[in-house]
Amino acid sequence: MTSSPTSLDQLKIGMRARISTIDWESLDHGEACRLRHFGFDEGVAVQPLHLGPFGRDPLAVRVGRMTVAIRRNHARAVSVIPEAA
């Protein structure tokens, strides 16, 4: 059974997924470069770890073996496919 894609900001905390696509056009150049440097790319494993205390921003995400903080509106540009538990 294959899960349907969802945006990274909608993924439940602790749920593992793989990046299916990233809408680079919706991000400004600096943020797109930042996400690329953090390792965001198609096929990479991601897992949201926790939310910030105010307005649920930023979102802490494990990308591969690294943990990074990104804004929820940037996480919205990342489509993921949840992995089976």
C-alpha positions as CSV (number, residue, x, y, z in Angstrom):
1,M,0.0,0.0,0.0
2,T,1.5,3.3,-1.1
3,S,0.8,6.5,0.9
4,S,-0.3,9.6,-1.0
5,P,2.0,12.7,-0.9
6,T,1.5,15.4,1.6
7,S,3.4,18.5,2.5
8,L,6.1,18.3,5.1
9,D,4.4,20.9,7.3
10,Q,1.3,18.5,7.5
11,L,3.3,15.4,8.4
12,K,2.7,14.2,12.0
13,I,5.6,14.7,14.5
14,G,7.8,11.6,14.5
15,M,6.5,10.2,11.2
16,R,9.2,9.2,8.7
17,A,8.8,10.1,5.0
18,R,10.8,10.5,1.8
19,I,10.8,13.7,-0.2
20,S,8.9,13.2,-3.5
21,T,9.2,16.8,-4.9
22,I,10.1,20.3,-3.8
23,D,8.4,23.4,-5.3
24,W,11.6,25.4,-5.7
25,E,9.8,28.1,-7.6
26,S,7.7,29.0,-4.5
27,L,10.8,29.7,-2.4
28,D,13.0,32.8,-2.7
29,H,16.5,32.1,-4.0
30,G,18.2,32.4,-0.5
31,E,15.8,29.9,1.1
32,A,16.1,27.5,-1.8
33,C,19.9,27.5,-1.5
34,R,19.6,27.1,2.3
35,L,17.3,24.0,1.9
36,R,19.7,22.5,-0.7
37,H,22.7,23.0,1.6
38,F,20.7,21.3,4.4
39,G,20.3,18.3,2.1
40,F,16.7,18.7,1.0
41,D,16.4,16.8,-2.3
42,E,14.1,14.2,-3.9
43,G,14.4,10.7,-2.3
44,V,15.9,12.0,1.0
45,A,14.5,10.7,4.3
46,V,12.9,13.3,6.5
47,Q,11.2,13.3,9.9
48,P,9.6,16.2,11.7
49,L,10.8,16.1,15.4
50,H,9.1,19.1,17.1
51,L,7.4,22.4,16.7
52,G,8.4,25.8,18.0
53,P,6.5,27.2,21.0
54,F,5.0,30.2,19.3
55,G,2.8,29.7,16.2
56,R,4.2,26.2,15.8
57,D,7.2,27.8,14.0
58,P,10.0,26.8,13.3
59,L,9.7,23.1,12.6
60,A,12.7,20.9,13.6
61,V,13.2,18.3,10.9
62,R,15.7,15.4,10.7
63,V,17.1,15.4,7.1
64,G,19.2,12.3,6.6
65,R,21.3,12.3,9.8
66,M,21.2,16.0,10.5
67,T,18.5,18.0,12.4
68,V,17.6,21.5,11.0
69,A,15.0,24.1,11.8
70,I,12.9,25.5,9.0
71,R,9.9,27.7,8.8
72,R,6.5,26.1,8.3
73,N,5.8,28.1,5.1
74,H,9.1,26.6,3.6
75,A,8.1,23.1,4.7
76,R,4.9,23.6,2.8
77,A,6.9,23.6,-0.5
78,V,8.3,20.1,0.3
79,S,6.1,17.2,-0.8
80,V,6.7,13.9,1.0
81,I,5.5,10.4,0.9
82,P,5.1,8.9,4.4
83,E,6.8,5.6,5.0
84,A,4.9,2.6,6.4
85,A,5.4,2.1,10.1
